[in-house]
């Protein structure tokens, strides 16, 4: 960058000495020119404007030709007022024009020269007898206005400023004689912020003048930007270059840095903005959007390089109307009409490269007859009325209207003294200026007593740099400060020219925007505009850009995949129509039909040996309860309602309790029969009395009581599950009391565990007609299903939870059905020869005759009636199976045992298993009823 700056100053060297070769010709006659431009008149106005900056050697070095429009507007206004026969009749306005220097000494010297009316200033004296200064019109610099304001106050001379509004100058205690034509531009900040928000620019750099007004603007801007979450990437203060020497320029440029933002806000006075001109060639990057107030045009349009950097930028100016006749005046005015105006001749010569008619500073070339300010398109910017020129026009007319009112009042009073002195002194204008209100020729109401500008309207202009170097401001929108922030801005984006490098609206953000479905998290230690985008959590959405928080969807809705909006959830349940529901329903109906078929087989073969041997009544109860268990699974399928929710759990709990208690009764019966080995034993009494059959009603009654307590305290009810599956609301049956549900399930599990334990103890009994092993397998399968059910049930959601419960009901019921009744159905239907006493006897006989020892194992079958028992006994005696025993112990002992068996058989469907025991006749007491009938039941 240092190399670029060095090269920059080498190229810029001629600008600090002489602007062009034409300056040499003018420098020779510069000393012969008067220090001011003047025109005689009855009432004299003083116009102070700044057309150039001088170096320390007092040679011209930097011309601000755009400001010369102020002089031309002043000429036009004075001419228009003097031609008005009603405004100031019989009086003419004269003027004196002074250039404002950077030196305070020269500024005060020219002010005193205007007050005294002579070339040599004399304080408190008027050098001309008919010289009457009435008001000073001061320029765009508030610093200059403040400097001469104190001096003019001593003379009580009105001071009207046409520059931008400055809060400091509105202090009437410090500047009681000063009046600002510009309206309060405090709403300019709202206009700029509104433009930033419109284009989504939240990362901006700020360039302000290093003075009090710049600091006030910065503070107010920061307040509004913080409210709208707009961040400042960089703040640069531009020093005021009152003397444009190389040292001060280099020092200022070395401190500036290039901000990373694409949007820059520029606000400052002319002295500060000159450095922006100097930055344009080598420091300012292209492709940046500048937003600035209208006063930027006093310097921007002076150099072609800054036009290149500021191409596509925006300027805010207070809304103004065209002055009637001013454009025609500009087209026709020539330096020959104002021969005393040396500046006009220089402007003409510099821009048209020819000497105007009557020039006193040599000849460069004759200008054509059609030469005018509009002939060269490159410099048509002077044809565009600026804000300051419009305020100058209104300021001169304000003084004229006040003079008119004062003269009318004096004439109305008819004082002889006033008649002799028609020129009012300056201090008499103040009362009228404070309450002045008039309508200018453009039709706009002008008032000096307004305290605010709450209804101001700003024109938004787009700076366009054409290839030929012509810079124009094209109006692309406007902002009305009286409207809400977003409604007051009207802009036409189609006609906007963007900076070089952008084909569409530029972006200026610290972090890219978070789209819908994301929320932003601030980055620690950085401005709020710098953030990280995070996806909204499950069940939440964000439907706008840069959302700070995500919104949770209602329970009946769910987020879409982008999490940008909520969609209505699909109401779902385990329906019969879907494949899973259909499969489970078919399985339930199939098993129900199968159970009913088994029950039919047992009823049909109720008098067969195997049916009676397995306790016919308990088998019927077990098959009926299994039918209800299969059928109750259908209550879990389909749309739940209050009735099905209650019946689901009650039917399930009671039905399975009956089934499991029946299995328990069967198991207890087997064990008791095995233990009832002799007459008079207590086990035999329990077996004979049918005590195992009371297990079913007792166990079922306890379960019914638990269910009644459940229904009385917290019964099941219809509920919705909106969290189990994305996008679905499941209609489910809420258990009501989870504790009661697990009490029912736990009680059922304890019954199953008891049945399994009893069956496991009797698993090694002879198995021809014995079902101890089958009961063991069935209860083991039942317990395994429901132990597995618990973790799977809790890990499932929605339809899967209901399906797991239905599957567990079907699996456990099918296990009981298959393990207990499948072998019996096989014997009944496939091997009927095993389903009789004779068949069993033949097998037993063949085993016993070939044996060296007598093996005893008896199984009493419920099928065998009293006659069959006696026949069996006679067969045993005739075959001399127990001959040895009869010889040692006699037949009466064996008969006693058979009498005991007869008592047991008479109780009905009883089963008395026994283990195989060697028949040792040496111990007659060991030959029990089971040993005597071992051959009958089979080993």
MOMOLIN-V556897 format. One record per run of one state. SS is the DSSP state (a for helix, b for strand, c for the rest). FROM is the first residue (numbers start at 1). TO is the last residue. If there is no record, write none. Layout:
SS,FROM,TO + SS,FROM,TO
//
This chain:
c,1,1 + a,2,16 + c,17,21 + a,22,32 + c,33,36 + b,37,39 + c,40,42 + b,43,49 + c,50,51 + b,52,54 + c,55,59 + b,60,63 + c,64,64 + a,65,82 + c,83,92 + b,93,99 + c,100,103 + a,104,116 + c,117,132 + b,133,138 + c,139,141 + a,142,155 + c,156,157 + b,158,161 + c,162,166 + a,167,170 + c,171,177 + b,178,180 + c,181,187 + a,188,199 + c,200,202 + b,203,209 + c,210,211 + a,212,227 + c,228,230 + b,231,238 + c,239,245 + a,246,255 + c,256,262 + b,263,267 + c,268,269 + a,270,282 + c,283,288 + b,289,293 + a,294,300 + c,301,303 + a,304,309 + c,310,313 + b,314,318 + c,319,325 + a,326,332 + c,333,334 + a,335,338 + c,339,341 + a,342,352 + c,353,354 + b,355,355 + c,356,365 + b,366,366 + c,367,376 + a,377,383 + c,384,386 + a,387,413 + c,414,415 + a,416,420 + c,421,425 + a,426,434 + c,435,436 + b,437,439 + c,440,444 + b,445,447 + c,448,456 + b,457,465 + c,466,470 + b,471,480 + c,481,488 + b,489,491 + c,492,492 + a,493,495 + c,496,517 + b,518,522 + c,523,530 + b,531,535 + c,536,539 + b,540,541 + c,542,546 + b,547,547 + c,548,550 + b,551,552 + c,553,556 + b,557,559 + c,560,565 + b,566,568 + c,569,569 + b,570,572 + c,573,578 + a,579,604 + c,605,608 + a,609,613 + c,614,615 + a,616,636 + c,637,641 + a,642,675 + c,676,681 + a,682,689 + c,690,690 + a,691,714 + c,715,716 + b,717,721 + c,722,727 + b,728,734 + c,735,737 + a,738,761 + c,762,771 + a,772,795 + c,796,798 + a,799,829 + c,830,831 + a,832,834 + c,835,836 + a,837,849 + c,850,854 + b,855,856 + c,857,859 + b,860,860 + c,861,865 + a,866,878 + c,879,882 + a,883,889 + c,890,890 + a,891,905 + c,906,911 + b,912,912 + c,913,916 + b,917,918 + c,919,923 + a,924,926 + c,927,928 + a,929,932 + c,933,933 + a,934,937 + c,938,939
//
